[in-house]
């Protein structure tokens, strides 16, 4: 028996579970895309699938809704693939292990993929139903959203007829988003040189951090494991010479790194002083991060004497300088929207290769020029260290629309259904609404979704009752679309 059998709405959870059985990390969505195509064909729907594996499905209007404005339902297929240390799941081969805890659905040891599998599940359940009245529906499911909205960037939407869009990619019930930050990913490569040397090998780990979404949760000021490792290495460097064998941290540019590991080689006689400093820093960070990251740990393990290829003195200096000086976190707060982050960045992935230190940073801003300026600042730092920086996945901000018939209709339906007003807001995170607004003239859109907690982390969990209420709203909205 399926794990989610018996939950309501039944169709939504059925399709969410079927989708969860298919690997769909970014760059690996073909099987899930083919699943959606097969669904469309089985239900007699028009369907398009492009070479990137984006999908569009069309269901004609119900009787009596032929003259109503077509509605676009939109979400993305891919998920952020993070897992707990020791978890055996292979995201390219294995499905998720779903489980239920009270009012929540989660995945054992991994991210859940409610961001944004729930949008696909909602759409398929609506398309399947013959009992829900609706205008013409144009369902747009994109790929590679989590790595820079690459699918939306290349998708041809010229066949769409609708100019009203419901993006189901938000994670707070009752909050309808009407704008978002633009962003880009910055690939960094700084050259390093290795020398062969002997010494005492030490393993260093910064772990136990809270992590979180690098946009919507950047204001929580969670510790960044990559940068804390830089602090650790700097402290060791001032007490003992050393060389770096390995260094890696973070899994995604849009997830705040929860863990970073390094192996170093030091003179054996300095082992005690280095170990004492690591223990000292561990206690310091526990006090500094007691509110944001109570589980933080800095660990050291002696691994005996070794001979290895390590970074030379100048390369170690460049690595530490970069990690201690690269901008990170909130850079500007909005002067227009109280309490809203305007500009930020997150050093997400750090990897020491044979001849280069590489990193991937997510840069976000609702102001295009500040996004570009921040990119230029990081690039200048990298170039001074002899490295290179390359932009990928640059996407625009979604600007707030002052006149919106859609917002008025959303407010009307929501109030009638729940007897309270919805909240309209903007978010410091990327949504595809900005890119799609550039492709669809006069697009009027909102973004919403059920309560989904701790997204982009293995603690992600999706509220069952909230998922039901958002379903009720979506159905009611479609049924009133001809009023």
C-alpha positions as a Markdown table, in Angstrom:
| # | Residue | x | y | z |
|---|---|---|---|---|
| 1 | Unk | 0.0 | 0.0 | 0.0 |
| 2 | Unk | 1.2 | 3.5 | -0.8 |
| 3 | Unk | 2.3 | 5.5 | 2.2 |
| 4 | Unk | -0.1 | 8.4 | 1.5 |
| 5 | Unk | -3.2 | 6.4 | 0.8 |
| 6 | Unk | -6.1 | 7.7 | 2.8 |
| 7 | Unk | -4.9 | 11.4 | 2.9 |
| 8 | Unk | -7.2 | 14.1 | 1.5 |
| 9 | Unk | -7.3 | 15.4 | -1.1 |
| 10 | Unk | -6.8 | 11.9 | -2.4 |
| 11 | Unk | -5.8 | 12.8 | -6.0 |
| 12 | Unk | -3.2 | 15.3 | -4.9 |
| 13 | Unk | -1.5 | 12.9 | -2.5 |
| 14 | Unk | -1.7 | 10.0 | -5.1 |
| 15 | Unk | 0.2 | 12.0 | -7.7 |
| 16 | Unk | 2.6 | 13.5 | -5.2 |
| 17 | Unk | 3.6 | 10.0 | -4.1 |
| 18 | Unk | 3.9 | 8.7 | -7.6 |
| 19 | Unk | 6.1 | 11.6 | -8.5 |
| 20 | Unk | 8.2 | 11.1 | -5.3 |
| 21 | Unk | 9.0 | 7.6 | -6.6 |
| 22 | Unk | 10.8 | 9.1 | -9.6 |
| 23 | Unk | 14.2 | 10.7 | -9.2 |
| 24 | Unk | 13.9 | 14.4 | -10.2 |
| 25 | Unk | 16.8 | 16.4 | -9.0 |
| 26 | Unk | 17.9 | 19.3 | -11.2 |
| 27 | Unk | 19.4 | 18.2 | -14.5 |
| 28 | Unk | 17.8 | 14.7 | -14.0 |
| 29 | Unk | 14.1 | 15.3 | -14.7 |
| 30 | Unk | 13.6 | 13.4 | -17.9 |
| 31 | Unk | 11.9 | 10.4 | -16.3 |
| 32 | Unk | 9.5 | 12.6 | -14.3 |
| 33 | Unk | 8.8 | 14.7 | -17.4 |
| 34 | Unk | 8.0 | 11.5 | -19.4 |
| 35 | Unk | 5.7 | 10.5 | -16.5 |
| 36 | Unk | 3.7 | 13.7 | -17.0 |
| 37 | Unk | 3.6 | 13.2 | -20.8 |
| 38 | Unk | 2.2 | 9.7 | -20.3 |
| 39 | Unk | -0.4 | 11.1 | -17.9 |
| 40 | Unk | -1.5 | 13.7 | -20.4 |
| 41 | Unk | -1.8 | 11.2 | -23.2 |
| 42 | Unk | -3.7 | 8.7 | -21.0 |
| 43 | Unk | -6.3 | 11.5 | -20.2 |
| 44 | Unk | -6.7 | 12.7 | -23.7 |
| 45 | Unk | -5.0 | 16.1 | -23.1 |
| 46 | Unk | -2.9 | 18.2 | -25.5 |
| 47 | Unk | 0.7 | 18.0 | -24.5 |
| 48 | Unk | 4.0 | 19.5 | -25.5 |
| 49 | Unk | 7.5 | 18.4 | -24.3 |
| 50 | Unk | 10.5 | 20.3 | -25.4 |
| 51 | Unk | 14.1 | 19.2 | -25.7 |
| 52 | Unk | 14.9 | 20.6 | -22.2 |
| 53 | Unk | 12.0 | 18.3 | -20.8 |
| 54 | Unk | 9.7 | 21.3 | -20.0 |
| 55 | Unk | 6.0 | 20.3 | -20.4 |
| 56 | Unk | 2.8 | 22.1 | -21.3 |
| 57 | Unk | -0.6 | 20.4 | -21.0 |
| 58 | Unk | -3.9 | 21.9 | -22.1 |
| 59 | Unk | -7.4 | 21.0 | -20.9 |
| 60 | Unk | -10.3 | 22.8 | -22.7 |
| 61 | Unk | -12.9 | 24.8 | -20.7 |
| 62 | Unk | -15.8 | 23.1 | -18.9 |
| 63 | Unk | -19.3 | 23.8 | -20.2 |
| 64 | Unk | -20.3 | 27.3 | -19.4 |
| 65 | Unk | -16.7 | 28.5 | -19.1 |
| 66 | Unk | -15.9 | 28.8 | -22.7 |
| 67 | Unk | -15.8 | 32.6 | -22.6 |
| 68 | Unk | -13.8 | 32.9 | -19.4 |
| 69 | Unk | -10.2 | 34.0 | -19.6 |
| 70 | Unk | -7.8 | 30.9 | -19.8 |
| 71 | Unk | -5.8 | 30.3 | -16.7 |
| 72 | Unk | -2.2 | 29.2 | -16.6 |
| 73 | Unk | -1.2 | 26.8 | -13.7 |
| 74 | Unk | 2.5 | 26.7 | -13.3 |
| 75 | Unk | 5.2 | 25.0 | -11.2 |
| 76 | Unk | 8.5 | 23.3 | -11.6 |
| 77 | Unk | 9.4 | 19.6 | -11.7 |
| 78 | Unk | 12.9 | 19.5 | -10.1 |
| 79 | Unk | 13.7 | 19.5 | -6.4 |
| 80 | Unk | 16.8 | 20.3 | -4.3 |
| 81 | Unk | 18.5 | 17.0 | -3.4 |
| 82 | Unk | 19.9 | 17.3 | 0.1 |
| 83 | Unk | 20.3 | 14.4 | 2.6 |
| 84 | Unk | 21.5 | 13.7 | 6.1 |
| 85 | Unk | 25.0 | 12.3 | 6.6 |
| 86 | Unk | 24.9 | 8.6 | 6.3 |
| 87 | Unk | 21.7 | 8.5 | 4.2 |
| 88 | Unk | 22.0 | 5.8 | 1.4 |
| 89 | Unk | 19.6 | 7.4 | -1.0 |
| 90 | Unk | 21.0 | 7.9 | -4.5 |
| 91 | Unk | 19.1 | 10.8 | -5.9 |
| 92 | Unk | 19.8 | 9.8 | -9.5 |
| 93 | Unk | 18.4 | 6.3 | -9.1 |
| 94 | Unk | 16.2 | 6.1 | -6.0 |
| 95 | Unk | 12.8 | 7.4 | -5.1 |
| 96 | Unk | 12.1 | 9.1 | -1.8 |
| 97 | Unk | 11.0 | 7.3 | 1.3 |
| 98 | Unk | 7.9 | 9.1 | 2.3 |
| 99 | Unk | 6.5 | 9.0 | 5.8 |
| 100 | Unk | 3.8 | 10.7 | 7.9 |
| 101 | Unk | 4.2 | 12.4 | 11.3 |
| 102 | Unk | 1.0 | 13.9 | 12.7 |
| 103 | Unk | -0.1 | 16.6 | 10.2 |
| 104 | Unk | 3.1 | 16.4 | 8.2 |
| 105 | Unk | 4.5 | 14.4 | 5.3 |
| 106 | Unk | 8.2 | 14.1 | 5.1 |
| 107 | Unk | 11.0 | 12.0 | 3.5 |
| 108 | Unk | 13.2 | 9.9 | 5.6 |
| 109 | Unk | 16.8 | 11.3 | 5.5 |
| 110 | Unk | 16.3 | 13.6 | 2.6 |
| 111 | Unk | 14.5 | 16.7 | 1.3 |
| 112 | Unk | 10.8 | 16.0 | 0.5 |
| 113 | Unk | 10.5 | 17.8 | -2.8 |
| 114 | Unk | 7.3 | 19.5 | -1.8 |
| 115 | Unk | 9.1 | 22.4 | -3.5 |
| 116 | Unk | 7.8 | 22.0 | -6.1 |
| 117 | Unk | 6.3 | 18.6 | -6.5 |
| 118 | Unk | 3.1 | 19.7 | -4.8 |
| 119 | Unk | 2.4 | 22.1 | -7.7 |
| 120 | Unk | 2.7 | 19.2 | -10.2 |
| 121 | Unk | 0.4 | 17.1 | -8.0 |
| 122 | Unk | -2.2 | 19.8 | -7.7 |
| 123 | Unk | -2.2 | 20.3 | -11.5 |
| 124 | Unk | -2.5 | 16.6 | -12.3 |
| 125 | Unk | -5.3 | 16.1 | -9.8 |
| 126 | Unk | -7.2 | 19.0 | -11.4 |
| 127 | Unk | -6.5 | 17.8 | -15.0 |
| 128 | Unk | -7.8 | 14.3 | -14.0 |
| 129 | Unk | -11.0 | 15.5 | -12.5 |
| 130 | Unk | -14.3 | 15.7 | -14.4 |
| 131 | Unk | -16.1 | 17.2 | -11.4 |
| 132 | Unk | -14.2 | 20.5 | -11.2 |
| 133 | Unk | -15.6 | 23.3 | -13.4 |
| 134 | Unk | -12.9 | 25.5 | -14.9 |
| 135 | Unk | -11.9 | 27.8 | -17.8 |
| 136 | Unk | -9.4 | 26.6 | -20.4 |
| 137 | Unk | -6.4 | 25.4 | -18.4 |
| 138 | Unk | -2.8 | 25.7 | -19.6 |
| 139 | Unk | -0.5 | 23.8 | -17.3 |
| 140 | Unk | 3.2 | 24.8 | -17.6 |
| 141 | Unk | 5.7 | 22.6 | -15.8 |
| 142 | Unk | 9.3 | 23.6 | -16.0 |
| 143 | Unk | 12.7 | 22.0 | -15.3 |
| 144 | Unk | 15.9 | 23.1 | -13.7 |
| 145 | Unk | 14.2 | 25.9 | -11.7 |
| 146 | Unk | 16.4 | 25.3 | -8.6 |
| 147 | Unk | 19.7 | 25.9 | -10.5 |
| 148 | Unk | 18.8 | 29.2 | -12.1 |
| 149 | Unk | 15.4 | 28.7 | -13.8 |
| 150 | Unk | 17.1 | 27.2 | -16.8 |
| 151 | Unk | 14.0 | 25.5 | -18.1 |
| 152 | Unk | 11.8 | 28.6 | -18.0 |
| 153 | Unk | 14.5 | 30.6 | -19.7 |
| 154 | Unk | 14.5 | 28.3 | -22.8 |
| 155 | Unk | 10.8 | 27.3 | -22.9 |
| 156 | Unk | 8.8 | 28.5 | -25.9 |
| 157 | Unk | 5.4 | 29.8 | -24.6 |
| 158 | Unk | 4.1 | 31.3 | -27.8 |
| 159 | Unk | 1.3 | 28.7 | -28.0 |
| 160 | Unk | -0.2 | 30.0 | -24.7 |
| 161 | Unk | -3.4 | 32.0 | -24.9 |
| 162 | Unk | -3.8 | 32.9 | -21.2 |
| 163 | Unk | -2.6 | 36.1 | -19.5 |
| 164 | Unk | -3.6 | 35.1 | -16.0 |
| 165 | Unk | -1.2 | 32.7 | -14.1 |
| 166 | Unk | -1.3 | 30.9 | -10.8 |
| 167 | Unk | 2.2 | 30.0 | -9.8 |
| 168 | Unk | 2.1 | 27.3 | -7.1 |
| 169 | Unk | 5.6 | 27.6 | -5.8 |
| 170 | Unk | 5.3 | 29.4 | -2.4 |
| 171 | Unk | 5.4 | 27.8 | 1.0 |
| 172 | Unk | 3.3 | 29.8 | 3.4 |
| 173 | Unk | -0.5 | 29.3 | 3.2 |
| 174 | Unk | -2.5 | 32.5 | 3.0 |
| 175 | Unk | 0.5 | 34.6 | 1.7 |
| 176 | Unk | 0.2 | 35.4 | -1.9 |
| 177 | Unk | 3.3 | 36.6 | -3.5 |
| 178 | Unk | 3.2 | 39.4 | -6.1 |
| 179 | Unk | 6.9 | 40.1 | -6.7 |
| 180 | Unk | 10.3 | 38.5 | -6.2 |
| 181 | Unk | 14.0 | 39.1 | -6.4 |
| 182 | Unk | 16.1 | 38.5 | -9.5 |
| 183 | Unk | 19.2 | 36.4 | -9.3 |
| 184 | Unk | 22.2 | 34.7 | -10.8 |
| 185 | Unk | 24.7 | 32.0 | -10.0 |
| 186 | Unk | 28.4 | 32.9 | -10.0 |
| 187 | Unk | 31.0 | 30.1 | -10.7 |
| 188 | Unk | 34.4 | 30.9 | -9.2 |
| 189 | Unk | 37.7 | 29.2 | -9.9 |
| 190 | Unk | 40.9 | 30.2 | -8.1 |
| 191 | Unk | 44.1 | 28.5 | -9.2 |
| 192 | Unk | 46.2 | 26.6 | -6.5 |
| 193 | Unk | 49.5 | 24.8 | -6.5 |
| 194 | Unk | 50.4 | 21.6 | -4.7 |
| 195 | Unk | 53.6 | 20.3 | -3.2 |
| 196 | Unk | 54.4 | 16.9 | -1.8 |
| 197 | Unk | 55.1 | 16.9 | 2.0 |
| 198 | Unk | 54.9 | 14.8 | 5.1 |
| 199 | Unk | 53.3 | 15.7 | 8.4 |
| 200 | Unk | 50.4 | 14.9 | 10.8 |
| 201 | Unk | 47.1 | 14.5 | 9.0 |
| 202 | Unk | 44.0 | 16.1 | 10.6 |
| 203 | Unk | 40.4 | 15.9 | 9.6 |
| 204 | Unk | 38.3 | 19.0 | 10.3 |
| 205 | Unk | 34.5 | 19.2 | 10.1 |
| 206 | Unk | 32.1 | 22.1 | 10.7 |
| 207 | Unk | 28.6 | 20.5 | 11.1 |
| 208 | Unk | 25.3 | 20.6 | 12.8 |
| 209 | Unk | 24.2 | 23.9 | 11.2 |
| 210 | Unk | 20.5 | 24.7 | 10.4 |
| 211 | Unk | 20.9 | 25.5 | 6.7 |
| 212 | Unk | 17.8 | 26.6 | 4.9 |
| 213 | Unk | 16.8 | 28.4 | 1.7 |
| 214 | Unk | 19.4 | 30.9 | 0.7 |
| 215 | Unk | 16.8 | 33.5 | -0.4 |
| 216 | Unk | 13.7 | 33.3 | 1.8 |
| 217 | Unk | 15.7 | 32.3 | 4.9 |
| 218 | Unk | 18.7 | 34.5 | 4.5 |
| 219 | Unk | 17.3 | 36.9 | 7.0 |
| 220 | Unk | 17.5 | 34.3 | 9.7 |
| 221 | Unk | 21.3 | 34.7 | 9.6 |
| 222 | Unk | 22.0 | 31.0 | 9.9 |
| 223 | Unk | 25.7 | 30.1 | 9.9 |
| 224 | Unk | 27.4 | 29.2 | 6.6 |
| 225 | Unk | 29.6 | 26.1 | 7.0 |
| 226 | Unk | 31.9 | 27.1 | 4.2 |
| 227 | Unk | 32.7 | 30.5 | 5.7 |
| 228 | Unk | 33.0 | 29.1 | 9.2 |
| 229 | Unk | 35.6 | 26.6 | 7.8 |
| 230 | Unk | 37.4 | 29.7 | 6.5 |
| 231 | Unk | 37.4 | 31.1 | 10.0 |
| 232 | Unk | 38.7 | 27.8 | 11.4 |
| 233 | Unk | 41.5 | 27.6 | 8.8 |
| 234 | Unk | 42.5 | 31.2 | 9.5 |
| 235 | Unk | 42.8 | 30.5 | 13.2 |
| 236 | Unk | 44.9 | 27.5 | 12.6 |
| 237 | Unk | 47.1 | 29.4 | 10.1 |
| 238 | Unk | 48.0 | 31.9 | 12.7 |
| 239 | Unk | 49.1 | 29.1 | 15.1 |
| 240 | Unk | 50.8 | 26.7 | 12.7 |
| 241 | Unk | 51.8 | 26.3 | 9.1 |
| 242 | Unk | 49.8 | 23.7 | 7.3 |
| 243 | Unk | 48.8 | 22.5 | 3.8 |
| 244 | Unk | 45.3 | 21.5 | 2.6 |
| 245 | Unk | 44.7 | 18.1 | 1.1 |
| 246 | Unk | 40.9 | 18.3 | 0.6 |
| 247 | Unk | 38.1 | 20.9 | 1.2 |
| 248 | Unk | 34.5 | 20.6 | 0.3 |
| 249 | Unk | 31.2 | 22.1 | 1.7 |
| 250 | Unk | 27.6 | 22.7 | 0.7 |
| 251 | Unk | 25.5 | 20.9 | -1.9 |
| 252 | Unk | 23.5 | 23.6 | -3.7 |
| 253 | Unk | 24.1 | 27.3 | -4.3 |
| 254 | Unk | 20.5 | 28.0 | -3.1 |
| 255 | Unk | 20.9 | 26.2 | 0.1 |
| 256 | Unk | 22.8 | 27.6 | 3.1 |
| 257 | Unk | 25.7 | 25.1 | 3.7 |
| 258 | Unk | 25.1 | 22.9 | 6.7 |
| 259 | Unk | 28.4 | 21.1 | 6.7 |
| 260 | Unk | 32.0 | 21.6 | 5.4 |
| 261 | Unk | 35.0 | 19.2 | 5.7 |
| 262 | Unk | 38.7 | 19.6 | 5.2 |
| 263 | Unk | 41.8 | 17.5 | 5.6 |
| 264 | Unk | 45.1 | 19.3 | 6.4 |
| 265 | Unk | 48.7 | 18.4 | 7.0 |
| 266 | Unk | 50.6 | 20.1 | 9.9 |
| 267 | Unk | 54.0 | 19.7 | 11.6 |
| 268 | Unk | 53.5 | 16.9 | 14.1 |
| 269 | Unk | 54.8 | 19.0 | 17.0 |
| 270 | Unk | 52.0 | 21.5 | 16.5 |
| 271 | Unk | 49.2 | 18.9 | 16.9 |
| 272 | Unk | 48.3 | 19.9 | 20.5 |
| 273 | Unk | 48.1 | 23.6 | 19.9 |
| 274 | Unk | 45.8 | 23.1 | 16.8 |
| 275 | Unk | 43.5 | 20.7 | 18.6 |
| 276 | Unk | 43.2 | 23.1 | 21.5 |
| 277 | Unk | 42.3 | 25.9 | 19.2 |
| 278 | Unk | 39.6 | 23.8 | 17.4 |
| 279 | Unk | 38.0 | 23.0 | 20.8 |
| 280 | Unk | 38.2 | 26.7 | 21.7 |
| 281 | Unk | 36.5 | 27.7 | 18.5 |
| 282 | Unk | 33.8 | 25.0 | 19.0 |
| 283 | Unk | 32.8 | 26.6 | 22.3 |
| 284 | Unk | 32.9 | 30.1 | 20.8 |
| 285 | Unk | 30.6 | 29.2 | 17.9 |
| 286 | Unk | 28.2 | 27.4 | 20.2 |
| 287 | Unk | 27.8 | 30.7 | 22.1 |
| 288 | Unk | 27.7 | 32.9 | 19.0 |
| 289 | Unk | 25.2 | 30.8 | 17.2 |
| 290 | Unk | 23.1 | 29.6 | 20.1 |
| 291 | Unk | 19.9 | 31.1 | 18.7 |
| 292 | Unk | 20.4 | 30.4 | 14.9 |
| 293 | Unk | 22.4 | 27.2 | 14.9 |
| 294 | Unk | 22.2 | 25.5 | 18.3 |
| 295 | Unk | 23.6 | 22.2 | 16.9 |
| 296 | Unk | 26.8 | 23.6 | 15.5 |
| 297 | Unk | 29.9 | 21.6 | 16.1 |
| 298 | Unk | 33.6 | 22.0 | 15.1 |
| 299 | Unk | 35.3 | 18.6 | 15.2 |
| 300 | Unk | 38.9 | 17.5 | 14.7 |
| 301 | Unk | 40.3 | 14.0 | 14.3 |
| 302 | Unk | 43.9 | 12.9 | 14.2 |
| 303 | Unk | 44.6 | 10.5 | 11.3 |
| 304 | Unk | 48.3 | 9.7 | 11.9 |
| 305 | Unk | 51.4 | 10.7 | 9.9 |
| 306 | Unk | 51.1 | 10.9 | 6.1 |
| 307 | Unk | 52.8 | 12.0 | 3.0 |
| 308 | Unk | 50.5 | 13.8 | 0.5 |
| 309 | Unk | 50.1 | 16.4 | -2.2 |
| 310 | Unk | 49.0 | 19.5 | -0.3 |
| 311 | Unk | 48.4 | 23.2 | -1.2 |
| 312 | Unk | 51.6 | 25.3 | -0.9 |
| 313 | Unk | 51.8 | 28.3 | 1.4 |
| 314 | Unk | 50.7 | 30.8 | -1.1 |
| 315 | Unk | 47.7 | 28.7 | -2.2 |
| 316 | Unk | 46.6 | 28.2 | 1.4 |
| 317 | Unk | 46.8 | 32.0 | 1.8 |
| 318 | Unk | 44.6 | 32.6 | -1.2 |
| 319 | Unk | 42.0 | 30.1 | -0.1 |
| 320 | Unk | 41.8 | 31.6 | 3.4 |
| 321 | Unk | 41.8 | 35.2 | 2.1 |
| 322 | Unk | 38.9 | 34.3 | -0.2 |
| 323 | Unk | 36.8 | 32.6 | 2.5 |
| 324 | Unk | 37.5 | 35.4 | 5.0 |
| 325 | Unk | 36.7 | 38.3 | 2.6 |
| 326 | Unk | 34.1 | 37.2 | 0.1 |
| 327 | Unk | 30.8 | 39.0 | 0.8 |
| 328 | Unk | 28.0 | 36.8 | 2.1 |
| 329 | Unk | 24.5 | 37.2 | 3.5 |
| 330 | Unk | 22.3 | 40.3 | 3.6 |
| 331 | Unk | 23.9 | 43.3 | 1.8 |
| 332 | Unk | 20.9 | 45.7 | 1.5 |
| 333 | Unk | 17.4 | 45.9 | 3.1 |
| 334 | Unk | 14.6 | 47.3 | 1.0 |
| 335 | Unk | 13.7 | 51.0 | 1.5 |
| 336 | Unk | 10.3 | 50.5 | -0.1 |
| 337 | Unk | 9.1 | 47.4 | 1.7 |
| 338 | Unk | 9.6 | 47.3 | 5.5 |
| 339 | Unk | 11.5 | 44.3 | 6.7 |
| 340 | Unk | 12.2 | 42.9 | 3.2 |
| 341 | Unk | 15.7 | 41.9 | 2.1 |
| 342 | Unk | 16.7 | 43.6 | -1.1 |
| 343 | Unk | 20.1 | 42.2 | -1.9 |
| 344 | Unk | 22.0 | 39.2 | -0.7 |
| 345 | Unk | 24.3 | 36.4 | -1.6 |
| 346 | Unk | 25.1 | 32.9 | -0.4 |
| 347 | Unk | 28.3 | 30.9 | -0.9 |
| 348 | Unk | 26.7 | 27.6 | -1.4 |
| 349 | Unk | 29.2 | 25.0 | -2.9 |
| 350 | Unk | 32.9 | 24.9 | -2.1 |
| 351 | Unk | 35.2 | 22.3 | -3.7 |
| 352 | Unk | 39.0 | 22.0 | -3.8 |
| 353 | Unk | 40.1 | 20.3 | -6.9 |
| 354 | Unk | 43.5 | 19.3 | -8.0 |
| 355 | Unk | 44.5 | 22.7 | -9.4 |
| 356 | Unk | 41.8 | 25.1 | -8.3 |
| 357 | Unk | 39.4 | 26.1 | -5.5 |
| 358 | Unk | 35.9 | 26.3 | -7.0 |
| 359 | Unk | 32.8 | 27.8 | -5.5 |
| 360 | Unk | 29.2 | 28.5 | -6.6 |
| 361 | Unk | 27.4 | 31.5 | -5.1 |
| 362 | Unk | 23.8 | 32.5 | -5.5 |
| 363 | Unk | 23.3 | 36.3 | -5.8 |
| 364 | Unk | 19.9 | 37.9 | -5.4 |
| 365 | Unk | 18.4 | 41.4 | -5.6 |
| 366 | Unk | 15.1 | 43.0 | -6.4 |
| 367 | Unk | 17.3 | 45.9 | -7.9 |
| 368 | Unk | 19.0 | 44.8 | -11.1 |
| 369 | Unk | 21.9 | 47.3 | -10.8 |
| 370 | Unk | 22.7 | 46.1 | -7.2 |
| 371 | Unk | 22.7 | 42.5 | -8.3 |
| 372 | Unk | 25.2 | 43.4 | -11.1 |
| 373 | Unk | 27.3 | 45.5 | -8.7 |
| 374 | Unk | 27.5 | 42.7 | -6.2 |
| 375 | Unk | 28.6 | 40.3 | -8.9 |
| 376 | Unk | 31.3 | 42.8 | -9.9 |
| 377 | Unk | 32.5 | 43.0 | -6.3 |
| 378 | Unk | 33.0 | 39.2 | -6.0 |
| 379 | Unk | 34.5 | 39.0 | -9.4 |
| 380 | Unk | 37.1 | 41.7 | -8.6 |
| 381 | Unk | 38.1 | 39.9 | -5.4 |
| 382 | Unk | 38.5 | 36.6 | -7.4 |
| 383 | Unk | 40.5 | 38.2 | -10.1 |
| 384 | Unk | 42.9 | 39.8 | -7.6 |
| 385 | Unk | 43.5 | 36.3 | -6.4 |
| 386 | Unk | 44.3 | 35.2 | -10.0 |
| 387 | Unk | 41.0 | 33.5 | -10.5 |
| 388 | Unk | 38.0 | 33.7 | -12.8 |
| 389 | Unk | 34.3 | 34.2 | -12.2 |
| 390 | Unk | 31.5 | 33.2 | -14.7 |
| 391 | Unk | 27.8 | 34.1 | -14.4 |
| 392 | Unk | 25.2 | 31.5 | -15.2 |
| 393 | Unk | 21.4 | 31.3 | -14.8 |
| 394 | Unk | 20.8 | 35.1 | -14.7 |
| 395 | Unk | 17.1 | 35.8 | -14.2 |
| 396 | Unk | 15.1 | 39.0 | -13.8 |
| 397 | Unk | 13.1 | 40.2 | -10.8 |
| 398 | Unk | 9.4 | 39.9 | -10.9 |
| 399 | Unk | 8.1 | 43.5 | -10.4 |
| 400 | Unk | 5.0 | 44.3 | -8.4 |
| 401 | Unk | 2.0 | 45.1 | -10.6 |
| 402 | Unk | 0.0 | 48.0 | -9.3 |
| 403 | Unk | -3.2 | 47.2 | -11.1 |
| 404 | Unk | -4.2 | 43.5 | -10.9 |
| 405 | Unk | -7.6 | 42.0 | -11.5 |
| 406 | Unk | -6.2 | 38.7 | -10.4 |
| 407 | Unk | -5.4 | 40.0 | -6.9 |
| 408 | Unk | -8.9 | 41.3 | -6.5 |
| 409 | Unk | -10.4 | 37.9 | -7.5 |
| 410 | Unk | -7.9 | 36.1 | -5.2 |
| 411 | Unk | -9.0 | 38.3 | -2.3 |
| 412 | Unk | -12.7 | 37.8 | -3.0 |
| 413 | Unk | -12.5 | 34.0 | -3.3 |
| 414 | Unk | -10.2 | 33.6 | -0.3 |
| 415 | Unk | -12.4 | 35.8 | 2.0 |
| 416 | Unk | -15.5 | 33.9 | 1.0 |
| 417 | Unk | -13.9 | 30.6 | 1.7 |
| 418 | Unk | -11.9 | 31.3 | 4.9 |
| 419 | Unk | -13.6 | 34.5 | 6.3 |
| 420 | Unk | -10.3 | 36.4 | 6.5 |
| 421 | Unk | -8.2 | 38.4 | 4.2 |
| 422 | Unk | -5.2 | 37.0 | 2.3 |
| 423 | Unk | -1.8 | 38.6 | 2.7 |
| 424 | Unk | -0.1 | 40.0 | -0.5 |
| 425 | Unk | 3.7 | 40.2 | -0.2 |
| 426 | Unk | 7.0 | 39.9 | -2.1 |
| 427 | Unk | 9.8 | 37.5 | -1.5 |
| 428 | Unk | 13.6 | 37.5 | -1.5 |
| 429 | Unk | 13.9 | 34.4 | -3.6 |
| 430 | Unk | 13.6 | 33.5 | -7.2 |
| 431 | Unk | 10.3 | 32.6 | -8.8 |
| 432 | Unk | 9.7 | 31.9 | -12.4 |
| 433 | Unk | 7.1 | 34.6 | -12.6 |
| 434 | Unk | 9.7 | 37.2 | -13.5 |
| 435 | Unk | 11.0 | 35.2 | -16.5 |
| 436 | Unk | 7.5 | 34.2 | -17.7 |
| 437 | Unk | 6.3 | 37.8 | -17.4 |
| 438 | Unk | 9.0 | 38.8 | -19.9 |
| 439 | Unk | 7.6 | 36.1 | -22.3 |
| 440 | Unk | 3.9 | 36.6 | -21.8 |
| 441 | Unk | 2.7 | 40.2 | -22.5 |
| 442 | Unk | 0.6 | 41.8 | -19.7 |
| 443 | Unk | 0.9 | 38.7 | -17.5 |
| 444 | Unk | -1.1 | 39.0 | -14.3 |
| 445 | Unk | 0.1 | 36.5 | -11.8 |
| 446 | Unk | 0.3 | 35.5 | -8.1 |
| 447 | Unk | 2.3 | 32.8 | -6.4 |
| 448 | Unk | 0.9 | 30.7 | -3.5 |
| 449 | Unk | 1.1 | 27.3 | -1.9 |
| 450 | Unk | 0.6 | 25.2 | 1.3 |
| 451 | Unk | 2.7 | 25.4 | 4.4 |
| 452 | Unk | 6.0 | 23.7 | 3.6 |
| 453 | Unk | 8.7 | 24.0 | 6.2 |
| 454 | Unk | 12.5 | 23.8 | 6.1 |
| 455 | Unk | 12.6 | 23.6 | 2.4 |
| 456 | Unk | 16.0 | 22.7 | 0.8 |
| 457 | Unk | 16.9 | 20.7 | 3.9 |
| 458 | Unk | 16.4 | 17.1 | 5.1 |
| 459 | Unk | 14.0 | 18.5 | 7.7 |
| 460 | Unk | 11.5 | 19.6 | 5.0 |
| 461 | Unk | 7.9 | 18.7 | 5.9 |
| 462 | Unk | 4.6 | 19.5 | 4.2 |
| 463 | Unk | 1.4 | 20.2 | 6.2 |
| 464 | Unk | -1.4 | 17.8 | 5.2 |
| 465 | Unk | -4.2 | 20.1 | 6.4 |
| 466 | Unk | -2.7 | 23.1 | 4.7 |
| 467 | Unk | -2.4 | 21.2 | 1.5 |
| 468 | Unk | -6.1 | 20.4 | 1.7 |
| 469 | Unk | -7.1 | 24.1 | 2.3 |
| 470 | Unk | -5.0 | 25.3 | -0.6 |
| 471 | Unk | -6.6 | 22.7 | -2.8 |
| 472 | Unk | -10.0 | 24.0 | -1.7 |
| 473 | Unk | -9.0 | 27.5 | -2.6 |
| 474 | Unk | -7.6 | 26.5 | -6.0 |
| 475 | Unk | -10.8 | 24.6 | -6.8 |
| 476 | Unk | -13.0 | 27.5 | -5.7 |
| 477 | Unk | -11.0 | 30.0 | -7.7 |
| 478 | Unk | -11.3 | 28.0 | -10.9 |
| 479 | Unk | -15.0 | 27.4 | -10.4 |
| 480 | Unk | -15.6 | 31.2 | -9.9 |
| 481 | Unk | -13.5 | 32.2 | -12.9 |
| 482 | Unk | -16.5 | 32.7 | -15.1 |
| 483 | Unk | -18.3 | 35.0 | -12.6 |
